[in-house]
Amino acid sequence: MDEKKVKSNPEPVVPQFVASDFNSTTKLADNQTEDDEYNPFEHRQTENPNSTSGSLAHLLKSSLGTGILAMPVAFKNAGLLFGAIGTVIIGIICTHCVHILVKTSHDVCKRTRIPVLGFAETAERVFQYGPIKLRGMANFSRNFVDYGLMATYYSAGCVYIVFIGSSLAKVSNATFDLDWDVRIYILFTMIPVLVIGQIRQLKFLVPFSALANVFIVITFGITLYYIFKDPLVFNDKPGFASLATLPLFFSTVIFAMEGIGVVMPVENSMAKPQHFLGCPGVLNTAMATVITLYAVIGFFGYVRYGEASAGSVTLNLPTDDVLSKVAQLLIAVAILFTFGLQFYVPMDILWRKVQEKIPKDKHNISQIAIRTGIMILMGGVALAVPDLEPFIGLVGAIFFSSLGLLVPCVVETVFLWPNELGMFKWILVKNIIFGAFAIFALVAGSYVSIEEIVKLYTGSDHTE
């Protein structure tokens, strides 16, 4: 990877950096001179490094969640042809934004001679070393990313708990002829959640991510079996739905596909981080798989169920078939196993902010207490308001569009400003276009989510 040319902007004096980011310990290369080429990968000291295959499993799992089950609905809101093309384009944009974020982080590490930087620290250092007029925004950029990630993932965790409880309620009540409220199943769900949420290292979450991926693949297989069981009818499905429903399509695909918060922790914890980018690379392999699965489930799910497509394609499966019940249970377990990975991101951010205020001999018990308290709070929110989806959709639209699309574009632009933006400043033009798309997705997704909230609390029918 070629080192970036030194910019014309003067650089501030940087204090010694001690990275406690994620699960790594880092040291500055004190024995190198300014003229030496600095390779951050050679100076990373990562405790319990993650394998390339384990990193791939984590990255796949971060983008394969409940959102993919809603892809038939997304296609219904876009149309068959536009949905297929739009899914691929959005997937490529998301992949590119992740790529430029990681690439910029590597280049910042080279310039500052720091072995590893997280998402928020990358944003902070880019502004700190960027144009003089923007350096005052360094602390704001770090806090924006940190608090945005925490809000997004804690909120998503609440939805996961509700989703698992609702899936268990649907299957159990139908199988055993019960009439238990979904809140009872949410309480049962909290037992394994409290255990999984105590895992603090990505390496130990690999088996859960791997099993979750297997269960999701099996669920997809069962779903595809029902989709292709009978002849498909294509000619009654429009190629393009309508402009009015496009915001629903964009908000669904972006929220479901983006896993920006997990990217830097996964890359930073790799034993061989040079395998993350490149071709094929962990990133390209994971995102190519994700885009293909999203397109297949969305396209053929919509062809099969048409306007009757439910919020989760598993809800369209026959209610009295054992195989469909297996699919619903497996996806519930898969989402349960995903909780550990989703919970890891905000907890790591929070712990880095509070650990210095806690005596070292109290770190372990403090981690247990903080994690338990937050998970109990999340469970309490899920119990109090089982219909969280519109609220979390609003949070996801705001933060995933901004964190996953807009922030990487801004970070790359500021880092390369003003002399490294390519011929005719094509990088700047490209990032302006992608940034405008991110803002459109943010506004459109927020509008749709607020509309759903209004419908929910005014008592009108908010289902399709």
N, C-alpha and C positions, 0 to 999 in steps of 0.2 A: 504494500500500500504506500503510495508516494506521499511524502510529507508535504504539508501545505507550505507555500512560501510565506516568509515573515511579512506581515502587513506593515503598511506605512504608519499606522496608528501607534503612538507611544504606549508602552505597557506599564501598568502600575506595579509597584512593589508588592509581591505576593507573600503573605505569611506562610509559615510551614503548614502543610496540609496533612491532617491525619484522617484517613478515610475509615469510617466505621460502617461504610455503606454495605448493606445487605450482609453477606456472610464472609466478607473478605477482610484481610488485614493487609495493609499496603505500606510500602516504604519508598521514600524518594531515593533516587539514584544519586547519592552524594558523591560517588566516585567518578561521575561523568563530567566532562567539561562541556561548555556551551557548544563546541564545534562537533561533538559526537552526535550521531543520529540516535535518537532515543526511541526505543521500541517498548511501549508500555506493557505488552504481553510478557516480556522477559522479566518484568519486575513485579508482576502480580504475585501475591502470596495468599492464595485462597484456601481457606479451611474447608475440607470436605468438597473438593471440586466436583462439578457435575460432568458426566460424560456427554459426548455429542448426541448420542441416541436419547439420553435422558433429557437433554435440553430440547431436542426435537419434540419429545412427548409433552413437555411443559408448554411449549409454544403452540402446539396443536390444540392442547386442552384449553389454553387461554382464549382461543377463538372459536372453539366448538362447544357452545353452551346451549342454553334454552332458545337463543335467537334463531338458530338454524331450523328449529321446528316450526317457526313462524314464516319460513320462506315462501310456502305456497300462498299465504295471505299477502306477502310482499309482491309476489307476481300478480296476484289478483288486482292489486292497486296500481300495477305498472303495465300489465298486458304481457302476453307471452313473449313476443319478440323483444320489446323494450326491456322487459325484466331480465332476459338472458344476457343481452348486451350490457345493460346497466350494471348487473351483478359483476361481470368480468371487469368492467371499467373501474368500478368502485374498489374492487379487490386489488387491481393494479395500483390505483392511487394510494390505498392504505399501505400496500407493500412498499411502495416508493417512499412514502413518508417515514416509515419505520427505518428503511435503509439510510436515508439522509440523516436521521437522528443518530443512529449508531455510528455512521461514518464521521459525522461531525464530532461526536463524543471521542472517537479514537484520535481525531486530529487535534482536539483540544488537549487531550492527554499528552500528545507529543510535544505540543508547544509549551505546556506548563510543566512537563516532566512529572506527571502524576500517573501512577499505574492504572487507576480505575476511577471512573466517575459515574454517578447515577443520573437519572433523568433530570431531576431538579438541579443537581450540581452542574450538569452540562449546560443547562439554560443559564444558570448563574454565572459560570465562568465565561460563556460566550459574550454576555453583556459586559462583564467585568473587563474583558480584554478588547471589547469592540470599540466603535466610534465613541469619542469622548462625551458627546452629548447624551449617549444612551447608557453610560456606565452607572448612573444613579438608579437605573431600573434593575440592577443585578439582584438585589435582595428581593424585590417584588416578584421577579420572574421565578426565583426559587420557591418562594412561598405560594405563588399561584399554582405551580405544578404540584407541590406537596399537598396542599389542602384540596386541590381539585381531585387528585388521586384518592385521597382518603374519603372524600364525600362520595365519589363514584363507587368505590369498591365496598364501603360499608353499606351503602344503599343497595347495591347489587346483591350483597350477602343476605339482606332482608328478603329480597325477592326470591333468592334461592331457597331459603327456609320455607317460604310460602308455597313455592312450586313443589318442593318435595312433599310437604304435608298434604297439599291438594291431590297430588298423584296417588299417594298412599290412601287417602280417603276415598278416591274414586274406585280404586281396585278393591280395597278391603270391604267397603260398604256394599259393593255389588256382589262380591264373592260370598261373604258371610251374612248377607241380608241384614246389615246393620244400618243404623241411622245416626252415627256419631258425627258430631260437629267437626269441621276441619281443624279447629283449634286443639282438639285432643291429639290429632296426628301431628300437629306442629310441636306439641309438648314432647311426644315420642321422638320426633326428629331432633330435638335439642340435645338428646343424650349423646348420640354419636358426633353431633356437631361440636359439642364441648370438648370431645376427645381430639378430633382431627384439628381443631383450631389451636391446640397446644403445640403442634409441630412447628419448629422454628427454622429449620434448614431445608432448602430446596431439595437437597440430595435425598432426604427421607420422604419427600412428597412424590418422588418419581414413581414408586409402585402404585400410588393412588392415581396419578395421572395416567399411567399405562393402563390400569384396569378401567378407568373411566373411558379412555379412548376405545378399548375393546367393547365395553358395554354400549357405547354410542354407535360403534360400527354394527354391532348386532341389532340394535334398535333400528338403525337405518336399513339394515337388510330385511328385517321384518316389515318395516314400513314400505319398502320398495316391493316386497312380495305382494302386499295388498294393492299397491298402486298398479302393478303390472299383471295382477291376477286375471283381469278381464280386459278385453280390447279397449284401447284408449281412443277417445274422440278429440281431434284437434280443431276441426273446422268451426266449432262453435265458440272458440276462445279468441278474443280480440288480440291483435298484435300490440296495440297500444290502448290502455284503459282511458285515462283522462288526466288533464293537467291538475284537476282538483285533488286527485288521490295520490299524485306523485310524492308529496311530502311524507306520506305514510310509507311508501316504498323506500325512500332514502333513509329515513330515520330507523327503519327496521334493519336494513342491511348494514348501515354504518355501526349502529349500536351493537349488533350481533357479531360483526366481523372484527371489530377493533379489539385488540388486546395489548394496547400500548403500555399499560402499566406494568406488565409482566416482562416486557422485552428487555429492558436494561438489567433487572435482577437476573434473568436467565443468562444473558450474555456475560455479565460480570462474574457469574459463578461457574463458567465453563472451564474445564481443564485445558481445552484448546480453543480459545476465543477466536482464533483466526479462521475457524471453520464456520463461524456464524454467518458472515457475508460471503459473497462470491457465488460461483456456479459449480455444483448446485447449491451448496451451503444450507445451513439449518433454516434460515429465514425463507429463502426461495422455495425450498422443499415443503415447508409447513404451509406457506401461503398458497402455493399451487394446489396442494391437497384441499385446503379450506375452500378456495374459490370453486374447485370442481364439485365438491360435496354440496356447497350452497346452491350452485346452479342446477345440479341434478335434482336435489330434493325440491327446490322451488319450482322448477319447470314442470316436472312430471307430477308433482303433488297438485299443482294447479290444474294440469290437464285432467287428472283423475277427479278431483273434487270441485273444481270450478268455483262458482260463487258461494258454495257451501263450505269452502276451506275455513277451518277453525284456527284459533290463535296458536294452537299447537297441533301439528299434523297427526300426532298420536291420538288426539281427541276425535279424529275422523274415522279411526279404526273401529271395527265392530265391537260392541260392548260385551257380547256374550262369548267371544272366542278366547280360548286360553292363550293363544299366541299373541293376541293384542294386549292381553293383561301382562304377559311377560315383558313385552316391549315397554309398557308404561312403568313397570317396576324397575326394569334395567335403567331406563333413562333417569328415574328418581335417584337410584344409587349412584349413577354417573355424576349427576349434579351434586350429590352429597360429597363424593370424592373430590369434586372440583372446588368445593368450598374452601379446602385447605389452601389451595393455590391462590384463590381470590382473596382470602383473608390475610395471606402472607404479605401482600403488597402494602396495604394501609398500616398493618401492625409494624412492619419494618420502619416505615416513615415515622410513625408515632414514637416508637422506641428510641430512634435516633434523636428525637427532640427532647426526650425526658430522661434518658439513661444517666446523663451527667449530674442530674439532680438527685440521684439515688445512690446510696453507698454500694460499693461493688459487692459486698457480702450479702446484700439484699436484692441483687439483680434477679436471681432465679425466682424467688418467691414473688417478687414484684411483677415479673413477666407473667407468671401464672395468674396472679390476681387481676392484672389489667386485662389480659386476654379473656379471662372468665367473665369479668364484669361487662366488657363490651359485648361479648356474645350473648349474655343474658339480656342486656339492653336491646340487642337486635331481635332476639326472640320475643321480648316484650312488645316491641313495635309490631312484629309479625302477628302476634296474638291479638293486639288491639285493633289493627287495621289489616285484615287478610287481603284486601284489594289494593295492594301497593303498586301494581304495575304502572298505572298512569303517572304516579309520582316519580317512580324510578326512571320511567321513560323520559321524564323531563330532565332529571339529573343527568341521565346518560346522554341525552341530546346535547345538553350544554357542555358537558365535560369531555365526552368522547370525541365530539366534533372539534372542540378547541384543542384538547390535549393530543389527540391522535392525528389530526390533520393540520390545524393552524399553527400550533407551537413548533413542530418540526420545520415547517416552511420558514417561520420567522427566525428560528435558531440558525438555520443554514444561511439565510440571507445576511443576518447580522455578522456571522463569522466570516463570510467571504467578502463583506463590504469593505472598500468600494472597488477594489481592483481585481478580484478573482471570481467575477460573476459570469465569465465566459464571453465568447464573441457576441457582440450586440446585446450583452447582458441577458442572454437567454435564460440563465438560471433565475434572475430576478423576475422576468416575464412569466416563467413557469410557476414560480412560487406565488406570484400575484394571482394567477388563474386558480391554482389549488387553494389558496387562502380564501378567495371569493367563494369557491365551492364549499369550503368548510363553514363559512359564515352563513351561506344559504342553508346548509344542512342544520346548522345550529338554530336558525330562526324558524325554519320549516318544522323541524322536530319539536321545538318548544311549543310552537303554535298547535300542532296536532295533540301533544300531550296535555296542554292546558284545555283544549277543547274536550278531550276525553274526561278530564277531571270535572269540568263544568257539567258534562252530561251525567257523570256518575253521581254528583251531589245534588243535581236538580231532579234526580229520579227518572230521567228519560232513558230510553233504551239506547245503550251505547255499544251494543253488539251489532255485528253485521247480519 
